Amino acid sequence: MDYRGNDYDVSAQFNTTDPQVVNDEVDRIYLELYPAAPTKLLDHAFRDLTRLYRGEYPGYHPCDTAYHDVQHVLDVTLAMARLIDGYERSRIGTQPFGDSLFRLGVITALFHDMGYVRELTDNEHKNGAEYTRTHVSRGSIFLKDYLPKIGMAEMADIAAELIHFTGYEIPVAKIKVSAPIHRLLGSMLGSADIIAQMADRCYLEKCRDRLYPEFVAGGLTTQRTPEGVERVVFASGEDLVIKTPLFFEGASKRLNLDLGGCYSYAQQHFGGQNLYLEEVNKNIQFAQEISKVNDPSTLKRIPPETLTQES
């Protein structure tokens, strides 16, 4: 594999801070699978996603969450397209997704974290991270309104459920879907969300410097026990990094049990290697080394800056 810059995907080929680059690669995957299918709706959604995160979409501030930024969303979207591709190319005797469900999966991935983006009428919250506990439900509401606007009204209710596979507001087994193929698509979406972010070249630096402040704003650094005692979950950004291997244990169970091992379809896409798991394992091994010596100062990579300053 070529040298991988901090703004590139696991293949070191695509700049995941650039919506057009990811748009082009998703279109390429889509057209290889479905040569006669139109890309118009995918391209429209990518343009709207770009406008939303830059603060150019009507009614919204620009994205102000440095961890859950446009790079994260584009990384997840690219991973989602690759998982669908791996499934479509390797399935034997199982139901195909077809171009319509490919579009649904990709567009839901594009907007899966829009619930962190504040509305202009919101005078209560100072940062989108304050929506951490409810951002998935906010995204679900957005998708039910958005998809009819781009000519996908028949998919709106499905998307509103699929997005919950990326969150923890509803246990995966209790997410209501209308067909088994939709559950499979949702499981791929939840898997893409985990493997894409944990395979980020700057994942650990982002956990320390960006995710921890979001957890503070979202009220996730402490937890109240049944006895009413407040317990510290993450004492600092460094503490979050040290506890990352423990988080990965839970994430692995979610990937394999709740989400059915859908991450394995990346192997079919890449022709034998699962580049996502390889990069995730590198990050976890590094976090384990840091935990042993209790020295997160060895994290020196500088993540890309993607936030648009509001004028």
N, C-alpha and C positions, 0 to 999 in steps of 0.2 A: 504494500500500500504506500502511496505517496505521502510526503510530509503533510500532516493535517494541521491547518491553521485553527485558531480558536473560534473562528466564525464559520467553520465547515462541518459538514455531516460526517458520519462514520466512515464513509467511503473516501473522504478527503477530496471529493469532486465538486460538491455543490455548496455554495455560500448560503447558509440558512439564515442570514440576516437580510437577504434580498428576496422579496416576494416573487419577483419575476423569474428569478433563477429556479426557485422551487416550483412555481407555476409551470414553467417549461418542462421540467423533468416529470412532474405528475402527468402532464398532458402526453408526454412521450410514452410513459408506462400505460396509460389509459388507451392510447391509440394502437399500441402493440397488441393489447388484449381485444379491443373492439374497433377495428379499423374504420368502420363506417359510422361510428358514433360521433356526434358533435361535441366540441369542447366549449361551446358558448357559455353554458351555465357554470362550468368550473372556472372559466376565465373571469366571468362576472363576479363570482364569489371571492376570488383572489383579489380583485380590484376593491371590492367592498371591505374585505379584511384589512387591506393596506390603508384605506381611508379611515377605518375605525381606529386602528392603532396609532395613526398619526394625528388624530383629532379632527379629521375632515369629514367624518360621517355625521349627518344631522342629529343633534340632540346629545352628543357625547363629548366628554373631555378626551384628550389623548390618553393612551395607556400610561400609567405611572407606577406600575409594579415591575421592578427591575428584574426579578426572577421570572415571573410569569409574563414575559415580554413577547415581542413578535418572533424572536428567534426560537423560543420554546414552542410556540404555536406552529411555526413552519417546520421545525424538526419533527414534531408529532405528526403533522399532516403528511410529510414525506414518508415517515415510518408506516403510517396507515396505508398509503398507496402501495407500499412495498409488501406489506402483509397480505393485502387483497390479491396482489399479483402472485405472490407465492402460493396462495390457496388456489387461485384459478388455474395455475400451471400444473399443480400437483394433484388436484382432486381426481378421484376415480369413483364414478358412480354416485357422487354426491351433487346436491343442487348447486348450480352456478349462481354467482351474484348477478352477472350481467351488468351492462353499462349504467343502468339506473341506480342500482345499489352501490356501485363504485362511486358514483357522483354523491349519493347521500352520505356515504362513509367519509369521503374526503371533505365535504362541506361541513359536516358536523365536527370533524377534527379541526377545521379552520376556526370555528367559533366556539370550541369547547371551553375556552377560558375567558370568553368575552364578559362573563359575569364579574370579572375584576375591574372592568372599565366603568368609570362613573358617568352618570348622566349629568347634563348641564343643570338640571333642576335640583340636583342633590346638594343641599346646603349642610347636611349633617355629617357626611364622611369627608375626611381630608385626604385619604389615600385609598385606592382600590383594594388594598390588602385587608382593609377592615371588613370586606365582604367574604373573607376566606371561608367561613362556615356555610355561607349560603350562595356562593358564586355559581355552583352548578345549577341550582334552581333558577337563578337569574338568567343563566345561559339558555335553559330550557324554555323559559318564557320568550326570550329573544328569538329563538329558532322557530317557535310556533307562529310568530308574527313575520319573520323574515322570509321563510321559504315560500309562502304564497306570493310574495312580492316579486320573486324571480321565476315564477312559473312552476313551483314544486309543491303546490298546496296539498297534494295527495300524500306527500312525505312528511308533512309538518309534525303530525302527532308521533310518527315513528322517531324522528330526530329528537323530539322533546324527551323521549324515553332513552334513546341511545346515549345521550350525553351523560346520563347518570352512571354509566359504566366507568367514567373517568373520576368519579367522586366517591364520597363516603357518606353522603346524606341518606342513601338507601342501600341496604345490603344487596350485593349483586344478585343473590338468589331471589330477592323479592322485587326486583325490577320487572315491571310488567311489559311484555312484548307480545306482539300479535302473531309471530311466527318464529319457528326455530332458526330460520336463516337470519332473522333480525337479531336474535340473541348471539349468534356467531359473529355478526358484524359488530355488535356492541362489545363483545369480548375482545375483538381485534382492536377496537378503539381504546378500551381500557389498557390493553397490553402496550399499544403504541405510546400511550401517555407515559407509562412507566419506563419502558426501555429507552425511549428517545431522550428523556431528560437525564437519566442515570448514565447514559453513554456520552453525554456532552463532555467535550475535552476539558471544560472548566467547571464541571459539576461540583466538585468539592469547594472550589473557591466561591462559586455561586451560593452554595449552601451557607457558607460562613458569612459572606458579605451581603447577600441579597435575600436569601430565603429566611434567615433568622430575623431580620428586621420586619419582614412580612408576617412572620409568626407573632412577633411582638404586637404589631398593629391589629392582627386578627385574633389576639387573645389565646394563642396556642402554646405559649411558653410556660404556662402554669395550668394546673388542673385541681379541681376541688374534689376531695374524697367524700364518700358517703357520710362521713362524720363531720363534714364541713371544714376540714383542714385544707388549706391551700398548699399544694405540692408543686415544686419546681420540676418541670419536664426538661426544659433546655435552659441552662444558665447563661449561655452565650453562644455566639456563632461558632466558636471553637468547640464548645460542648456538642453542638449539633453535628459537626464533622466527626467527632470521636464516636458518636452514637449512630453514625450512618450504617456501619455493618449490621447493627441490630435492626435498623429499619429495613435493610435489604432482606433479612430473614423473613420479615412479615410480607414484604413485597414479593418475594419468591413464592410464598404460599399463595398469595393472591393470584399471581401469574399462572401457577400450575393448577391450583384447585378451583378457585372462583372463576378464572378466565380461561380455563381449559387448555393451557399450554399453547395458545395461539401465537405466541412470540416465535415459535419454531418455524412459522411460514417464512420468516426472513431468510432462513437457510435456503429455501427453495428459490427465493428471489435472487439471492447472491450466488447461486450455483454451487452450494455446498458449505460455505462459511456462514455463520451468524455473526456478522460484524458488530451488531448491537451488543450481544452477550459478551463478546471479546472485550469491547471497550468498557462495559459495565464492570466486568471482573477486574480489569485494570484499576478502575476507580476504587472498587471495594478493597482490593489488596493494598492500595496506597493508604486508604483510610485506616485499615487495620495496622499498618506500620506506624502511622501517626498516633493511633491510639496507644500502641505499646510504649512509645517514648513521650507521649503527651505533649507533642510539639507541632501544632498546626501551622507554625510560621514557615514551614517548608513549602506551603502552598503559595506559589508565586506567579501563576499564570494570570493574565489580565483578560477578563471576559470582554466581549465587544459592548460598546455603549449603543443602545438601540432606542432609548426613550426620546420622544419629541418634546421639547420644551414648549409649554403653552405660552402663547403671546398675550 
